[in-house]
Every structure is written in structure tokens, then in C-alpha cells.
Amino acid sequence: MQHRTASDRQVVRRRRWASVLLAASTAAAAGSAPGAASAQGEEPAAAPAPTSKLDVTIDKTKVDLKERRLEVKMNHVAAKVTIKVYDDSGVVLADEEHPFAGAAPGHALVVTWSPSTDATVGRIEVFGYDEEGAYKGIAITPWAVSIPHEEVNFRRDSAEIDDAEKPKLEASFAKVVEVVGAHKDLGRIALYIAGHTDSVGAPAYNLQLSRSRAQAIAAWFKKRGLRVPIAFEGFGESSLLVKTADEVDEPQNRRVDYILSLEEPVFRTSGFRPAWKRAN
């Protein structure tokens, strides 16, 4: 008997997901839910025509893998939400249904799940159903790995990497290559470099300094030969690891994150919207 590889399972799962979405869109257009059927010999009752197509969204800033919860919004009166969670090898960790009968359009629907194991989440599939029976599916791939590393020390007001700091980057490079190699069947993994500062100094200056330092590290990985897409962005003091008042010299806030992910990572910020840039 021939066994499927992890890559084969990924392909099969994606094909099944495409088939489900096709069925979903067809049923939604007809105003019926999956598996719904009329009694033999009877015409189904006509449902009121919706004023707009059903739209279902997931707020990625509210996806909390640690607490196993996320928030869904629908533009129609809600009936229920189903959620299916997979690990990074395609095994189902949770398959649940949550009632939200009568929830108003735009209301945040908090969806939780209880996984069968503590395996790393690789994919989440959510279906939202409205009170008329229409439904729509959406999937996210929240898999991400933060690479532990020793911070590169920069000279004051500088984004230049000194030779004495490069062994730290060599150690990080080896860890990145190891993680990418172990998860290459997941899809197109990218490395995201995010720079941060403390709250000392002008916010605009800190933003530019953090961006320049993140760019310098991203360029080093690129030149070193890392064969995955590399993106960088600076967050300045908008995403403090340790919350402080203004003008506080907090070493833990002066940092650079190295994150491997299938999607752009989400940071909790004080209103700043990142614009990731590719390393040249």
C-alpha cells in the first residue's frame, strides 16, 4: 500500500477546501446551507432575497492561538459559525460549531476551540451562516515561528552592523534554515524582520531608526544566501514589549523580531499600520 507524503496530504486538503468553497458559493447563491434538502414532492419555501451578498471576515489582530480564540464578523444577521483547526501536517485538531442566532450584522462573534492536542496550528477554516441559510467560508494560515536569538547591538544612532556582531547573525541564520527545512511542505514561508525601540526620543525618529536597523539585518540575511523571501519593517515605539511611559529607557523594548510565517505577522500596536518591504 502506497503511503501519502506530507506534501500529498497538503495537496489533497487544498483540493477538498476548493471543492467545499465551490459548493459553498453555489449553495449561498441558492440561499441554502450544505446538506439542506426539501421534502419529497414539496417545493421549498422561497427565502427573502438578501440585500447584499454574505461576507465573512476574521480580524487577524484578534487571532489568539495561545488562548484558542478568534473574532468573526458577518454583514448579515448571524445564525452560527463552524470552525475547523488543522495542525501543520494537516491533522484535524478541532471541528466545532458555535450558535450565534440573531447576532446583529457587524457584531464581533467570539469563536473558541478545544484542540485534541497541543500541536502547532497550521490552518483554520471558518464558515459563517446567516439566518436565511446562506453561508461563506474563509481560511487563514496563522502558522508562524519566532526565532530565538541574541540581539545585535548597534552603535548609537547607527544602523550599521559591526563585524563583532555578525556571529550572532550567523547563529540566527542556522536556526532559520533549520526551521524552514523542517516545514518546507507548508507552502511559501517568508522571514519577517521587525525592528523596535524604547520610548526615549521623538517617535518619528525612533520609527525611522528601527526601520533602518531592520533593513540592515534583512539585507545581511539576503546577502548571506537565505533562500526564502525576506521582508522588513520598523515599528519604533508603537509596539512596546514592556509598557512604559514616554522617555523611559527600557532595554527589553529595544529589539528586533525574526519571524518565519506564511502570512504577514500581526503586532499589537498603538495605531501604527506596517508596510512590509522586501529586502534587496
C-alpha positions as CSV (number, residue, x, y, z in Angstrom):
1,M,0.0,0.0,0.0
2,Q,1.4,3.4,-1.0
3,H,1.6,6.0,1.8
4,R,0.9,9.7,1.1
5,T,3.7,12.1,1.9
6,A,3.0,15.3,3.9
7,S,3.1,17.2,0.6
8,D,0.5,14.9,-0.8
9,R,-1.8,15.5,2.2
10,Q,-1.4,19.2,1.7
11,V,-2.5,19.0,-1.9
12,V,-5.4,16.7,-1.1
13,R,-6.6,19.1,1.7
14,R,-6.3,22.1,-0.6
15,R,-8.4,20.4,-3.3
16,R,-11.0,19.4,-0.7
17,W,-11.1,23.0,0.5
18,A,-11.5,24.3,-3.0
19,S,-14.4,21.9,-3.6
20,V,-16.0,23.0,-0.3
21,L,-15.7,26.6,-1.2
22,L,-17.2,25.9,-4.7
23,A,-20.1,24.1,-3.0
24,A,-20.5,26.9,-0.5
25,S,-20.7,29.6,-3.2
26,T,-23.2,27.6,-5.1
27,A,-25.4,26.9,-2.1
28,A,-25.1,30.5,-0.9
29,A,-26.3,31.8,-4.3
30,A,-29.3,29.4,-4.0
31,G,-29.9,30.6,-0.4
32,S,-29.4,27.2,1.2
33,A,-26.9,25.6,3.6
34,P,-24.9,22.4,3.0
35,G,-26.9,19.3,3.1
36,A,-30.3,21.2,3.1
37,A,-33.0,19.5,1.1
38,S,-36.8,19.9,0.7
39,A,-39.2,17.1,1.5
40,Q,-40.0,14.8,-1.5
41,G,-42.7,16.3,-3.7
42,E,-42.7,19.7,-2.0
43,E,-41.4,23.0,-3.3
44,P,-39.1,24.7,-0.9
45,A,-40.4,28.0,0.6
46,A,-38.9,31.0,-1.1
47,A,-36.5,32.9,1.1
48,P,-36.4,36.7,1.0
49,A,-33.9,38.0,-1.4
50,P,-30.8,39.3,0.6
51,T,-30.0,42.9,0.0
52,S,-26.3,42.1,-0.2
53,K,-24.0,39.0,-0.6
54,L,-23.0,37.4,2.6
55,D,-19.5,38.5,3.7
56,V,-17.5,36.8,6.4
57,T,-14.2,38.2,7.8
58,I,-11.7,37.3,10.5
59,D,-10.0,40.0,12.4
60,K,-6.4,38.8,12.3
61,T,-5.4,41.1,15.1
62,K,-7.8,39.2,17.3
63,V,-6.5,35.7,16.4
64,D,-5.0,34.4,19.7
65,L,-3.5,30.9,19.3
66,K,-2.5,30.7,22.9
67,E,-6.0,31.4,24.2
68,R,-7.5,29.5,21.2
69,R,-9.9,32.2,20.2
70,L,-10.6,34.5,17.3
71,E,-13.3,37.0,16.2
72,V,-15.5,36.7,13.2
73,K,-17.8,39.3,11.6
74,M,-20.7,38.9,9.2
75,N,-22.6,41.6,7.3
76,H,-25.9,39.6,7.7
77,V,-27.8,38.6,10.8
78,A,-25.9,35.5,12.1
79,A,-27.1,32.0,12.8
80,K,-23.9,30.1,13.5
81,V,-20.2,29.7,12.9
82,T,-18.3,26.5,12.3
83,I,-14.5,26.2,12.8
84,K,-12.1,23.5,11.8
85,V,-8.5,23.7,13.0
86,Y,-5.6,21.7,11.5
87,D,-2.0,21.2,12.7
88,D,0.9,21.9,10.4
89,S,0.8,18.4,8.9
90,G,-2.9,18.5,8.1
91,V,-4.3,16.6,11.0
92,V,-7.6,18.0,12.4
93,L,-7.2,19.3,15.9
94,A,-10.8,20.7,16.4
95,D,-14.1,20.6,14.4
96,E,-16.7,22.6,16.2
97,E,-20.0,24.6,15.7
98,H,-21.0,27.7,17.7
99,P,-24.5,29.2,17.7
100,F,-24.9,32.9,17.3
101,A,-28.7,33.1,16.4
102,G,-29.8,36.6,15.9
103,A,-26.4,38.3,16.3
104,A,-26.6,41.7,14.6
105,P,-24.6,42.4,11.4
106,G,-21.1,43.6,12.2
107,H,-21.2,42.2,15.7
108,A,-17.9,40.6,16.8
109,L,-18.6,36.8,17.2
110,V,-16.0,35.3,19.5
111,V,-15.2,31.8,18.4
112,T,-13.1,29.4,20.5
113,W,-11.9,25.9,20.0
114,S,-10.6,23.0,22.2
115,P,-7.9,21.1,20.3
116,S,-7.3,17.4,20.7
117,T,-3.5,18.0,21.2
118,D,-1.2,20.9,21.7
119,A,0.3,20.6,18.2
120,T,1.2,23.8,16.3
121,V,-1.8,25.3,14.4
122,G,-1.2,25.4,10.7
123,R,-4.6,26.3,9.2
124,I,-8.0,27.5,10.4
125,E,-11.1,27.2,8.3
126,V,-14.3,29.1,9.3
127,F,-17.8,29.1,7.9
128,G,-20.3,31.8,8.8
129,Y,-24.0,31.1,8.3
130,D,-26.8,33.7,8.2
131,E,-30.4,33.3,9.3
132,E,-31.5,32.7,5.8
133,G,-29.2,29.6,5.4
134,A,-26.6,31.3,3.2
135,Y,-23.0,30.7,4.2
136,K,-19.5,31.6,3.3
137,G,-16.1,30.1,4.1
138,I,-12.8,31.7,4.9
139,A,-9.4,30.2,5.7
140,I,-6.3,31.6,7.4
141,T,-2.8,30.1,7.9
142,P,-1.6,31.5,11.2
143,W,1.5,29.3,11.3
144,A,4.4,31.4,12.5
145,V,7.7,30.7,14.3
146,S,9.6,33.4,16.2
147,I,13.3,32.6,16.0
148,P,15.0,33.0,19.4
149,H,18.3,34.9,19.0
150,E,20.8,37.1,20.6
151,E,20.2,40.8,19.8
152,V,22.5,42.7,17.6
153,N,24.0,45.7,19.4
154,F,24.1,48.8,17.2
155,R,26.1,51.9,17.9
156,R,24.1,55.0,19.0
157,D,22.1,56.5,16.1
158,S,23.5,53.9,13.7
159,A,22.1,51.1,11.6
160,E,25.5,49.7,10.6
161,I,26.2,46.1,11.7
162,D,29.7,45.9,13.3
163,D,31.8,42.8,12.5
164,A,31.8,41.8,16.1
165,E,28.0,41.4,16.0
166,K,27.9,39.2,12.9
167,P,28.5,35.8,14.7
168,K,25.1,36.5,16.4
169,L,23.5,36.7,12.9
170,E,25.3,33.5,11.8
171,A,23.7,31.7,14.7
172,S,20.3,33.1,13.8
173,F,20.8,32.1,10.2
174,A,21.4,28.5,11.1
175,K,18.2,28.4,13.2
176,V,16.2,30.0,10.3
177,V,17.5,27.4,7.8
178,E,16.6,24.6,10.2
179,V,13.0,25.7,10.8
180,V,12.4,26.4,7.1
181,G,13.8,22.9,6.2
182,A,11.5,21.2,8.7
183,H,8.4,22.9,7.4
184,K,9.0,23.2,3.7
185,D,5.8,21.4,2.8
186,L,3.6,24.1,4.4
187,G,4.0,26.5,1.4
188,R,5.8,29.7,0.7
189,I,7.4,30.6,4.0
190,A,8.9,34.1,4.4
191,L,11.2,35.7,7.0
192,Y,9.9,39.0,8.5
193,I,12.3,41.3,10.3
194,A,10.6,43.7,12.7
195,G,12.6,46.5,14.4
196,H,11.5,48.2,17.7
197,T,12.8,50.9,20.0
198,D,12.1,52.1,23.5
199,S,10.2,55.4,24.2
200,V,13.2,57.6,24.5
201,G,13.3,60.3,21.8
202,A,11.0,61.5,19.1
203,P,8.5,58.9,17.8
204,A,9.2,59.7,14.2
205,Y,13.0,59.4,14.7
206,N,12.5,56.1,16.5
207,L,10.4,54.8,13.7
208,Q,13.0,55.5,11.1
209,L,15.8,54.2,13.2
210,S,14.0,50.9,13.9
211,R,13.2,50.6,10.2
212,S,16.8,51.2,9.1
213,R,18.1,48.6,11.6
214,A,15.5,46.0,10.5
215,Q,16.5,46.7,6.9
216,A,20.2,46.2,7.7
217,I,19.6,42.8,9.3
218,A,17.3,41.8,6.4
219,A,20.0,42.8,3.9
220,W,22.5,40.7,5.8
221,F,20.3,37.6,5.7
222,K,19.7,38.2,1.9
223,K,23.4,38.6,1.2
224,R,24.2,35.5,3.4
225,G,22.1,33.5,0.9
226,L,18.9,32.8,2.7
227,R,16.6,31.3,0.1
228,V,13.2,32.5,1.3
229,P,11.5,35.9,0.8
230,I,12.7,38.4,3.3
231,A,10.7,41.5,4.4
232,F,11.4,44.2,7.0
233,E,9.6,47.0,8.8
234,G,10.2,49.3,11.7
235,F,7.7,49.8,14.5
236,G,9.6,52.4,16.5
237,E,7.9,52.7,19.9
238,S,4.4,51.7,18.7
239,S,4.7,48.0,19.9
240,L,6.4,48.1,23.3
241,L,7.2,44.7,24.8
242,V,7.2,46.3,28.2
243,K,4.6,49.1,28.6
244,T,6.2,52.3,29.8
245,A,5.7,56.0,29.9
246,D,7.3,58.3,27.4
247,E,11.1,58.8,27.7
248,V,11.8,55.5,29.5
249,D,15.0,53.7,28.7
250,E,13.7,50.0,28.8
251,P,16.3,47.6,27.2
252,Q,13.6,44.9,26.5
253,N,11.9,47.3,24.2
254,R,15.0,47.8,22.0
255,R,14.8,44.6,20.0
256,V,14.4,43.1,16.5
257,D,12.0,40.2,15.9
258,Y,12.8,37.4,13.4
259,I,9.6,35.7,12.4
260,L,9.0,32.9,9.9
261,S,5.4,32.9,8.7
262,L,3.1,32.1,5.8
263,E,1.3,35.4,6.1
264,E,2.3,38.9,7.3
265,P,2.7,38.7,11.1
266,V,0.3,40.9,13.2
267,F,1.6,43.1,16.0
268,R,-0.5,44.9,18.6
269,T,0.4,48.5,18.0
270,S,-0.7,51.9,19.2
271,G,-2.3,52.7,15.8
272,F,0.7,52.2,13.5
273,R,0.0,50.3,10.3
274,P,3.1,48.4,9.0
275,A,4.0,48.4,5.3
276,W,6.4,45.5,4.9
277,K,9.1,45.9,2.3
278,R,11.2,43.3,0.5
279,A,14.9,43.1,1.2
280,N,17.1,43.9,-1.8
